[in-house]
Amino acid sequence: MSGAASKRRLDALSQQLVQGIPSEGNFENIPRIRHVAPPTTGKRVEGKVVIVTGANSPIGIGRAAAHQYAANGAKAVYICDAASSYLETHKREMKELYPDVEVIPTVLDVSKEDAVKAVCEDAVKRFGRLDIMFANAGTVTSLPHLYSSYVYADILTRSTPRPGIPGTPTTYDQISAESFMKTMSVNGLGVFLCAKHAALAMQKTSPSKPYPSGSIIGTASVAGLRSNAGSTDYSASKAAVVSLAQTMSYQLTGTGVRVNAICPGVIETGMTLPMYDRARERGTEGKVGQLNPTRRGAVPDEVAQVALFLGSDEASYVNGQAWAVCGGLSAGHPFVPGKLA
């Protein structure tokens, strides 16, 4: 890249690169969701009943998505997670912001079929319908270095219960069979069970829903699309989510039930927070996400906006697809401008 071209690029930095994405204050003891896009004004999922898994984290994609669905007219939102430390706080915040929406905190291990089935059946029994399943729950067992060498037990206290393996992304020879299957049980099996029982529930009709229909969304990752973005087990589990979306979309042909996957890149969530914290300590936060052409990481709401679209009828002709929400990372072979020989 010539000096003139490089200068033009630096002179044309986006608003987020210049100003960052500022805090929006707190609700009780948790940070409010940060936004890049302005609030939507239409009731894009009006009257729909929604299940969101992986919704406990105060800075997670699940919480942000639950807010998007509630803000856009959902009748009821189940906020589900195997951990429950923040679910009631989320409910209080959502009831304050969206008083007409029924918010149902639910402790749910997505790897347990009976539990997943029960939540889906409860939605049909209570509301006569299930319209959106955002199967977002996920785990990272073998931690790749691009996140950190550890993971927090609680993002607010920054407690660190278990180390990862620093250095290079965890490779096949460093992963036990037990660890591999633990990752798959949540990231792969968990999404499958949510999709399976949501699909069955979405095909049921009622006076408020005369025809079968629904949207199932699984959280995959760019690690499920390209190599070198995660450990062996994590990447395989996320590739499974993409395949589930493609396969089940055809198996549900003609039912009105759509299945898609979202593939996030670097998002500031509980999983990546240690990496962000280390970068801030070193004064290098601006380097996070520099390998994608947007040149930054994202906040969870930027993924939640895509989950809102895919769950809405606006996406009625979108089916069996893997949506990369990665700032362009998966669009090419990453390089650092000016660093090529």
Sequence and secondary structure as in RCSB ss.txt:
>XXXX:A:sequence
MSGAASKRRLDALSQQLVQGIPSEGNFENIPRIRHVAPPTTGKRVEGKVVIVTGANSPIGIGRAAAHQYAANGAK
AVYICDAASSYLETHKREMKELYPDVEVIPTVLDVSKEDAVKAVCEDAVKRFGRLDIMFANAGTVTSLPHLYSSY
VYADILTRSTPRPGIPGTPTTYDQISAESFMKTMSVNGLGVFLCAKHAALAMQKTSPSKPYPSGSIIGTASVAGL
RSNAGSTDYSASKAAVVSLAQTMSYQLTGTGVRVNAICPGVIETGMTLPMYDRARERGTEGKVGQLNPTRRGAVP
DEVAQVALFLGSDEASYVNGQAWAVCGGLSAGHPFVPGKLA
>XXXX:A:secstr
  HHHHHHHHHT  HHHHH      EETTEE    SS    S TTTT EEEEES   TTSHHHHHHHHHHHTT S
EEEEEES  TTHHHHHHHHHHH TTSEEEEEE  TT HHHHHHHHHHHHHHHS   EEEE     SS  TTT SE
E SBTTTTB  EE   SS   GGG  HHHHHHHHIIIIIHHHHHHHHHHHHHT  BTTB S  EEEEEE  GGGT
SSSSS HHHHHHHHHHHHHHHHHHHHTTTTTEEEEEEEE SB STTTHHHHHHHHHHT GGGTTTTSTT S B H
HHHHHHHHHHHSGGGTT  S EEEESTTGGGS    TT   
